[in-house]
Amino acid sequence: MRPTEEQYHALKAVLVYMKTKYNAAEQENEIARLEAGLGQLRALFLYLQNDPEIADNFLLRPLAALESALFDSGRGANPALLDHVPERPGRPAGLARESVQGSLAFAVQLLVVGGVGTEAACKLVADIARRLGVRAEDGGALTGRQIKSWRAEISRQKAPKGSCETFARLHCLPPYSEAFRPERRLQPLPRQWHEKSAGAVVKALAATAPRSGPNANRHR
């Protein structure tokens, strides 16, 4: 027996409620934000468990382990699942903020290729990020000046590796890669296409990494 439509609507209701709690939490109240995230995770878990194939084969064990580790961590414990040394010596690399850097820099690149000036493109991407709720790790707004700096560092290969890799990956990913085909120099896509595509990049961040950008005092 698969999850019913009624169960699906119940799931959505919990997701909406927990999102409201997350948004209402004070910036410094990370425990409240964690509890909201755990609430959504548990709701998804219980919903999927309604599928006998998933339940009988314990397909959600990895998700359950993650939920338990996050729960314990929120109470001050150091669960082994979350407590490990970086893959390389020194500062941790390949963090979510690097993906944010590369993605927002690429959104600017899409606009610039579409005929928008660099300053205007950086401001537009920052405005979209602010409107969709893409923020820094400390909850602060991301600025056009930051994004301009990230794009410049990526172009010089001076940015963190994760930022450069994200930028390069998006450059080759359909449908965005369409903007960089050689024939587009003679037959450019409409400016509206570039603006819509840049917005889609930022919207993806809003869904997957809404509060993972570098803080204002950190360019890397």
Secondary structure, DSSP 8 states (H G I E B T S, - for coil): ----HHHHHHHHHHHHHHHHHHHHS-TT-HHHHHHHHHHHHHHHHHHHTTSHHHHHTTTTHHHHHHHHHHHHHTTT---TTT----SSSSS--S-HHHHHHHHHHHHHHHHHHTT--HHHHHHHHHHHHHHHT-EETTS-B--HHHHHHHHHHHHTT-S-HHHHHHHHHHHTSTTGGGGGSGGGGTS---HHHHHHHHHHHHHHHHHH-TEEE--TT---
